[in-house]
Amino acid sequence: MQYTIRNVPGALDEALRRAARERGKSLNEVAIEALARGAGIAGEQSRQRDLGDIASTWRKDAAFDSALAAQDTIDEEMWR
């Protein structure tokens, strides 16, 4: 079945497109999933068995890198 949906609010369009990019799916797939959830007919989600949904999403963060580096510091006093 095919549908044409008009007057999609900008915020919804952005959210759907972002979800499609993040999940590596087409806009159509993500929109159908959202419609199914909204209609209360979405099947149970299967448990994720890997980290595929978050792969390649890492962002550089100087504060995190600094905190991580601090953990690599050896306190010579503790090892005497």
Stockholm file with secondary structure:
# STOCKHOLM 1.0

chainA/1-80         MQYTIRNVPGALDEALRRAARERGKSLNEVAIEALARGAGIAGEQSRQRDLGDIASTWRKDAAFDSALAAQDTIDEEMWR
#=GR chainA/1-80 SS CCCCCCCCCHHHHHHHHHHHHHHTCCHHHHHHHHHHHHTTCCCCCCCCCSSTTTTTCCCCCHHHHHHHHHHTCCCGGGGC
#=GC SS_cons        CCCCCCCCCHHHHHHHHHHHHHHTCCHHHHHHHHHHHHTTCCCCCCCCCSSTTTTTCCCCCHHHHHHHHHHTCCCGGGGC
//
